[in-house]
Amino acid sequence: MTNRYTIGLIGARGHTGREILKLIDSHPDLELVFAASRELAGKEVSEVAPAPAGLKFESASPDLLADHQPDICILALPNEASQPFVDAFARHSPKTILIDLSADHRFDENWAYGLPELYAESQSLKGARRIANPGCYATAAQLAIYPCLKHLASPPSVFGVSGYSGAGTNPSPKNDVERLSENLMPYAPVGHIHEREISHHLGHTVRFTPHVHPAFSGILATVHMTFRAPLSVETMQTLYDKTYAAHDLITVQTDTPELKDATGIQGAIIGGFSVSEDGLHGVVFAAEDNLLKGAAVQAIQNINLALGLDILSGIKTI
Ligand SMILES: NC(=O)c1ccc[n+]([C@@H]2O[C@H](COP(=O)([O-])OP(=O)(O)OC[C@H]3O[C@@H](n4cnc5c(N)ncnc54)[C@H](OP(=O)(O)O)[C@@H]3O)[C@@H](O)[C@H]2O)c1
């Protein structure tokens, strides 16, 4: 237990919270000191996920931060719920590294934007104290578009499908298992917050339409791009090979990834490079697990960078 960084998690009952609990438990340098959930307060954390014996869920109130001053705290809360906690940290524990999984700080210049494979340096993730974790679709889409950015002639179009865990645990049509059975549900055809997030951070307009599929997790993004000058399939794949050569969580392959290939894995798979006869229209596919590279794994990568640890510490690559 010595020399480990203390970490708290607020929003520990949720889908991403449970994945984060597993990753913290297997991380050699992190020690969970509190996990907060209003619904599970008083229950042993180890009843729902691996956790230190005897640790009980605490109520998710900003007051709990006066008692705990962890080195790191992850906020895995719905959008627009984080501010009271962020304010309480500023009052009680300003040195704590905060990782926010919601969209609340993804457009805030006072927060680093934590998609490490693309922005570790430009966002100064090493040593950062406030990190906005990217959205799940936004992660897949940016990884898929970034290597072709300089070649784009117009806004790329992203057709994204996600498992229903992407909609969180609050009941809605997007996580209604009965309605989703043998179904595919489009929503937010224009103006989804991830469309703004992708465009903002790539510095290029992108069109994005999300859909929910009936499985629990998994994202597949199909990206159409038009190029300023003809590209061959080989040139296109080389752009991706070079961009991700040093990044162990990103697999670049010739074959087209399918949704199931990425379910349960820590990283993302990019492949299926295809180009029209005139070389001006290209398609690429990206697959990831929305709860892992799309959320929990990325949060741990960001913590590792903020602490100056190996970026893959506590993350198994499979
Ligand atoms: N699911 C994904 O694939 C995914 C991927 C990337 C990012 N994200 C983002 O990550 C965040 C968490 O997503 P999720 O899917 O884990 O959501 P979720 O399953 O709905 O869990 C939300 C958690 O927040 C707690 N909570 C809800 N409202 C609260 C409030 N007002 N104050 C304190 N606690 C509150 C809930 O527990 P109690 O009600 O028991 O307190 C629960 O633990 C969201 O912002 C989401 O957009 C999700």
The ligand as an ORCA input file, in Angstrom:
! r2SCAN-3c Opt
* xyz 0 1
  N     -21.428      5.043    -21.364
  C     -20.482      5.344    -22.271
  O     -20.235      4.592    -23.220
  C     -19.690      6.611    -22.113
  C     -18.533      6.767    -22.863
  C     -17.795      7.960    -22.751
  C     -18.233      8.939    -21.880
  N     -19.370      8.762    -21.166
  C     -19.782      9.814    -20.245
  O     -19.445      9.381    -18.937
  C     -20.397      9.858    -17.996
  C     -20.958      8.661    -17.217
  O     -21.582      7.809    -18.158
  P     -22.230      6.422    -17.725
  O     -22.649      5.748    -18.983
  O     -21.352      5.709    -16.775
  O     -23.548      6.955    -16.977
  P     -24.520      6.142    -16.019
  O     -24.358      4.688    -16.250
  O     -25.876      6.717    -16.171
  O     -23.952      6.498    -14.564
  C     -24.047      7.794    -14.026
  C     -23.508      7.780    -12.605
  O     -23.637      9.087    -12.027
  C     -24.383      9.029    -10.797
  N     -25.220     10.241    -10.808
  C     -26.203     10.550    -11.684
  N     -26.647     11.811    -11.466
  C     -25.929     12.298    -10.420
  C     -25.914     13.544     -9.707
  N     -26.742     14.542    -10.050
  N     -25.046     13.701     -8.697
  C     -24.223     12.696     -8.329
  N     -24.189     11.487     -8.958
  C     -25.027     11.305     -9.978
  C     -25.134      7.706    -10.844
  O     -25.186      7.042     -9.593
  P     -26.191      7.318     -8.409
  O     -27.493      7.692     -9.077
  O     -26.239      6.028     -7.655
  O     -25.572      8.418     -7.629
  C     -24.206      6.837    -11.673
  O     -23.202      6.256    -10.854
  C     -21.460     10.605    -18.809
  O     -21.216     11.976    -18.791
  C     -21.287     10.041    -20.214
  O     -21.685     10.944    -21.218
  C     -20.087      7.611    -21.239
*
